[in-house]
Amino acid sequence: MTILLTVLGIALFALGLLVSIAWHELGHLSTAKLFGIRVPQYMVGFGPTIWSRKKGETEYGIKAIPAGGYIRMIGMFPPGKDGRIEARSTSPWRSMIEDAREASFEELAPGDEDRLFYTRKPWKRVIVMFAGPFMNLILAVVLFFGSAMAIGFETQTTKVAGVTTCVIDQSEKRDACKPGDRPSPAKAAGLLKGDRIVAFNGQPVSDWNTLSDRIRATTGPATVTVQRDGKDLVLHANLLENKVLKKDADGRVAQPLQYVSAGYLGFESGREVVPLTFGESVDRMSEQLQAGVQSVIALPGKIPALWDAAFGDGERKQDSPVGVVGAARISGELMSVEAPPQTRLVFFLQLVVMFNVSLFLFNMLPLLPLDGGHIAGALWESIRRHTARIFRRPDPGPFDVAKLMPVAYVVAGVFVCFTLLVLVADVVNPVKIT
């Protein structure tokens, strides 16, 4: 059964990947057609074509390698200064520029002169190129809000899942009591598994973080109000000081692990799937976007550790970059963990959300051949033309993005090398869920 669930998880992620890519390219396709640009091809994947069908002037298809997709628009680059599309040069860099220019016109047909990408106003080209990443952002937001508000996340609650027998310093990392250990305040007070704590020292509590903070801030006598068998019951406890794990500002266990002295009651909190409110969902989604931006910025600094994990004996950290293979593996593991079906579904949807956030952020980098590179080119053209108009200079014409193709090949080469490094790490030393 575990193997079946793992395979199901991988298959579902592959499907989510294809849908995300198709959705991204649909953004480019729909806006290009809206602005009258001819689009001969809409493809999901790379490599050999598995299936395709031509509808109207566009061929729609699926290719063998689900690692991306593309639409082919006529006239992505303007002709050279001499007005020629085809040219030849002995310079390898110049050849790259000319090959790119020629490829963008290779399916030019009579009547297409007014349907070329580069002839559209810069703001229209920005919309066409931004529409793809924006579709990924929309999908991420819809999936996140849908899963967060309709299902929710597994959260620590004020329900008692178990009561410890004695006080154990958490830094000792043991569960069994030893002679001389102090009795647990919770056990001495009569706290039982299944109780739900509703107030602490007379102050109502409804969430785990609030209760935890109040317990940690208290040593000595305290009252604990619990709901048991439908009735409220006030228990009297004498909290002790103990070494416990330090929490960060968000109430999570601080990383790396640190221990602090704090008040201690001695029980295990229960976990329940709790839907988020709209406001909480906005906050959580904002946190994910901020974390995504920080991850992209920190990416170059993680390459040495990734190399060591792939080819050395380095540890693969939880925040290590993960590729398609690694993400599919995580999806398979998530589907096979011991958890309620709705929790596994939320885990899977969050994985798809993070993938779409990553697609949005990476494609917005102002580098060719990414969408952000074409957006930057269109914006630069707009600045040049507006500046020329203000100073009454001749129109400089469209910005020739094709001249940046040598840089695009370098960027593409870096991305390919990085992708291969992540692939090796995902195979030989994968990130494992905890």
QUINOR-V534109 format. One line per field, one symbol per residue. psi: psi as a letter, one per 30 degrees, with the letter a starting at -180 (. if undefined). A space follows every 50 residues. Layout:
# QUINOR-V534109
psi = ???
This chain:
# QUINOR-V534109
psi = eeeeeeeeeeeeeeeeeeeeeeeefeeeeeeeeeggkkjfkjkjllakke klkkjbgkkklklejhgallkjkkheklllfggkeklklfkeeeeeeeee eeefgfgklkffeggkefflkeeeeeeeefeeeeeeeeeeeeeeeeeeee ealkkkagkjflkleljkkfffhlfkklkfkkkkeeeefgklkfkjkfkk hfkkkfleeeeeeeefgkkaklkjklkkhglkkkkkljklkljlkklafg glkkklklklklkkehlkklkljkklleeeeeeeeeeeeeeeeeeeefee ffeeeeeeeefaglkjlfgkkkaeeeeeeeeeeeffljlkeeeeeeeeee eeeeeeeeeeeeffkhkkgleeeeeeeeeeeeeeeeeeeeghlkkfakki fffgeeeeeeeeeeeeeeeeeeeeefefilkkk.
